Amino acid sequence: MKQKINFASDNHAGIHVQVLDHIIKANVGSVPAYGTDSITELAISKMKEHFGGNAEIFFVGNGTAANVLGLKSAVRSYEAILCSNLAHIHTSECGAPEALIGCKLIAAPSTHGKIDPSTLEIYFERKKNTNSAPIRVISVSQSTEYGTVYSLQELKQLAAFAQSKNCYFHVDGARFSNAVAAIGCTLGEMSNDIGIDILSFGGTKNGLMSAEAIVIFNPQLKENFPFIRKQGLHLTSKMRFVSAQFLAYFEGELWRKNASHSNQMALHLKDSLLKFIPHIHVTQAVQSNAVFARIPESIIEKLLDEFHFHVWNKSLNEVRLMCSVDTTLDEIKLFSSSISMHLEK
């Protein structure tokens, strides 16, 4: 069976060859388990060079664990997390925050995937009493679920607002590298310098294999986190094979190279759709590696026979097209050509 070209998710992409090479290099001899090995120590040291010496790094196996365990360090079961109505923790993690933390999620309306401090004040106006869950964390996604990117100034405003409300500021950074690459700043400028308390730093969507990191900046949240990770089932025994991937990730800024490629492919895809094909409307600004577009309903099913992608909003015929570390210009040309061919019939 011919393999379909993937625009469904950057999770579908393979592992970068440089990452695989580091895994193989780590597969020599016996080393201490549970993250007490020299490879893990070196990987953490390299990451601190980028995030700041005050950052504590904890590796986990997937993005849901990174979000939930990171949030668990800051939230008690009777407290609440304020997030976007599109937030992954709200829509796509099977109620994991509620189940594993026991907390409440409050979803605020978003504009192009973003929430704005000026619209959040209303959630703090309620009378403080034991009948309502007090908000303890404000959580945003960077890049957002619509592929849009918060500017550094927007993040600073959100961090300052959270602090003014005695809240922690969490960033779901499954595609954090894409956002940093898009803006052209450093990892530290988008995290430590902003005032983020907890960052879920993604790797799996950007060329790694089941490798994510929780980066904790707030000293109040660091001390007990090793126990939270262990109890949360994500203290990996053979940690060296996760850590080796992050060594590769930070060698020559592979994280940035991979993310920049995905971002550039998304821009090429957008230009191809708008320049050569009628009846296509791109619905969101293309700022990272996602393209959202409205495609005529009559050809969506035909395209799905040839390509993997998600129908994001069926009522609007809006689809999500994700570019990855292995997306090529030839694949984009094939997709655009197929749309043109089906529209001409």
N, C-alpha and C positions, 0 to 999 in steps of 0.2 A: 504494500500500500504506500502510495506517495505521501510523504510527510507534508503537512500543511505549513505554509509560512506563518510565523507567529507575530501577531500584533496584539495578542490578548493580555499578556503580562510580562514584565521583566523577570518574574519568577520562573518563567518557562525557559529562560536562556541557560546555556551551559556554564561551566566553571572556566574561568580564565586560565589559560595554559600556565601563566606565571604562578598562579595560585596552586594548581595541581603539582607543579614542580616543587614548591615549598612543602606540600604535604608529603611528597615522596622523600624529600630530604629529611623530614622529621621522623620518618619511619625507619629509624636505625637504633637498634639496641633497646634497653629498658631504661625508663626514666621515671621519676616519682609521679604519682597520679594526683588528680584533683587540683591541678593548677599550681603545684609546688615545684614545677620543672623550670629549667633555665630558659626554654623557648617562650613560655608564658611570661616570665619576668622580663625578658627582652621586648616582647610585643607590647606589654603594658608601658614599659619605659619609652618606647618609640612613640606610642600614642600620647603620652604625657607631654612629649615635646611639641605636639600639635595643639592639644587641648589645654595645656597648662599644668604645672606641677601640683596644683591643688586638686586636680581631677583624680577620682578613683575609678578604675576601669574594671568591669566585671563582664566576662563573656558568657553568653547563653546561646541556645540553639535555634531560636526563631523569634520573629518580631512580636508575636503575641506575648511571649514570655518577657521580652524586653520591656514592653509597655506595662504589662500587669505587675510584674515584680518591681519595676522601677516605681510605679505608682503606689504599690503597697508599702514602700518605705516611707511614704508621706501621708497616707490616708488611713484613717481608722474606719471601722465598719459603719459608724453612725454619721460619717461625714460624706461630702459630695465632691464630685469632679465636674467642673464646668467646661464643656467642649463644644465644638461645632456640631451642627446637625448632620454633617457629612463625615464626622470623625470616624476613623477606622475602629477605634475603641468602642464607638457607639453602634456602628452598622455592621461590622464585619468580623467580630471576634467572639461571636456566639455567647454573648453575655459573660465573658471571662472576667472582666473587672468586677461585675456584680457578684459572680459566683465565688471567686477566689479572694476578693477583698471584703465583699459584703456591703460595699458602699453604694451610693446612688450616683447615677450619671444624669446631668442636666444638659440637654442639648439646646444650644442657642442658634438662632438663624444665622446663616452665613451669606456672604456675597462673593461669588466666584471662589467658593471654598474657604474664604477667610472670615474670621471674626474680628470685630473692632472694639476697642475698650469703651468707646462712646456708647455702644449699644448694650454693654454688659452691666452697667450700673443698676439697672432694674432688678437684677438677680440678687443684689445685695441689700435691697430696700426692705425686704420682708422683716418683720419683727423677729428678733432673735429670741427663740425660746425652744423648749425641748420638743416641740411639735414638728420642727423642720430640720432637715439635715444641713448643718453649716458647710459652706463651700470651703474646701481646704486646698484644692489644686485647680489651676487653670491650665488646660492642655490644648495645644495646637499641633497641627501636622505641617511639616516643612520638608519637602514640597507638600502642597495640599492634595486632597483627593481629586481636585480638578486640574492638577498639574501646575497651578499657579504658585508663586513664590513670594513669601513675605520679605519685604526689604529689611535691612538691618534696623532702620528707624522704626518700622512697624513692630519688629520684635522687641526693641527697647521699650516702646510704649506699652506693650503688653506685659513685659517683665516688671516695669515700674508700677503698672496698675495692679498686678498680682501682689506685689510687695505692699502697696498701699492698703490692700484688703487683707493683709496678713495671710496670704495664700502662697503656696509654692507654684513655680512655673515649670511645667513639663512640656517637652517637645517630642512628639512622635517623629523620629527622623529616619523612617524606613528608606526615604529617598533624600536624606540630608546632604549627601555628597552631590546630588544633582543640583540642589539649591545653592550650595557653596560654589560649584563650578559655574552656575548660571550668573551669579553675582560677581564672581571673580575675587572673592575675599579668601581669608584663611578659615580653617575650622575653628580656631580660637576666637576669631572676630565674630563668628556667628554663634558662639556658645558661651564661653567663659566671659568674654567682654560684654555680652548682652545682659548677663544676670540670670541665665538659665540655671535652675536647680537640678533638674534631671533630664538627661537626653537619652533617648533610645536610638542608638546609632546603627544604621542598617549596613549590611554587607551582602546579604543573600540576593537582593535585587540588583546588585552591581558587580557580579562576577565571583562571589564567594559561594561556599556550599554550607548551608545550615549554620551560618556564623553571624551573630549579632553581638552588639556590646551595649551595656548599660553604663553610661558615664554620669557619675554623681559629683556635682560641684559643691553642693551645700554641705558643710561639715556636720550639721545636725543629723543628716540622713545616712552618713557613711558607716558609722560604728557598727550598727546591727545588721547591715545589709548582707554580709556573708552568710548569716543564719537564714535570712529571708530567701536568698538564692538556693541554699541547700534544701530548706523545707519546701521550696517551690519547684523542686525536681530538676533544677538546671545547673547543678554543680557537676559538670561532665567529668567522668573518670579519666579518659584519655584526652585531657584538655590540650595537650601539645598540638593535636591535629586541628583544633579550632584556632589556637594561638598562632600556629604557623601561617594560617591564611591571612591573619592580620599583619604579620611580618611582611608578607608579599604585598598586601594592600597598601602599606606605607612605604614600600621600596620604590623610590622614584615617583611617589605620588600616583601610584596605580589607581587609587580610588578616584582621583580627579580625572585621569585620562579616560577611564571607563565611563564616568558620568558625563564628561564632555562629549564623548562619542555619542552616547544615547541622546543627549540634548540636541546635538547637531543633526542627528538623524530625524528627530521630531520636527525640527525646522524645515528640513528638506521635504519631509512628508507633507507638512502643511503647505509649503510652496507648490508642491506637485499637485495637490488637491485643488488649490485655488487658481493656479495658473492654467491648468490644462483641462479641467473638468467643470462643466456647467452644473448647476443645481446643487452644489455643495456649499454648506455654510459651516464654517469653523466657529464654534460657540464660545470657546474660552481662549484667552491669550496663551500662546504656546511659550511657556517660560522654563520648562524643564523637559522631561522626556515623554510627555503625554500630549496627544492631540484628540480633542473632542469635536466631533463634526456631525451635522445632520445629513443623512444620506437618504435618497428616495427609497421609500418603503419597498417598492417593487423589486429592488435589486439586493436588498440586505440578505435574504435567505440564499440567493445565488452566490453571493460573496462568501457567506459562511461555509459553503461547500468547498471553497478553495483556500480560505484563510481563517486563522484563529483571531477573533476579536470579540469584545463584549458589547452587547446592546445595552447601553447605560440607561437610557430613558425611552422605553418602547413607545410611549404616547407621542413623543417628539421625533421619533426615528433618530435619536442621538446615540452615536456609538463612541466607545473609547478605544483609541489606538495607542498602544504602548510601544515605544522603541527601547531596545536593549543593547547590551554590550556587543551582541553579535548581529545586530540589524545591519543590513547592507543597502547601498543605493540601488542595487539590482532588484532587491525585494520590494523596495518602494516603487520602482518603475513597474514591476509586475502588478502590484496592487492598483496603481493608478490606471494602468492599461486595461486591467480587468473591469474596473468601474466604467471606463470609457466604452469598452466593448458592450457591456450589458446595457448601458444607456442608449446606445445606438440601435439596439435591436427593437 
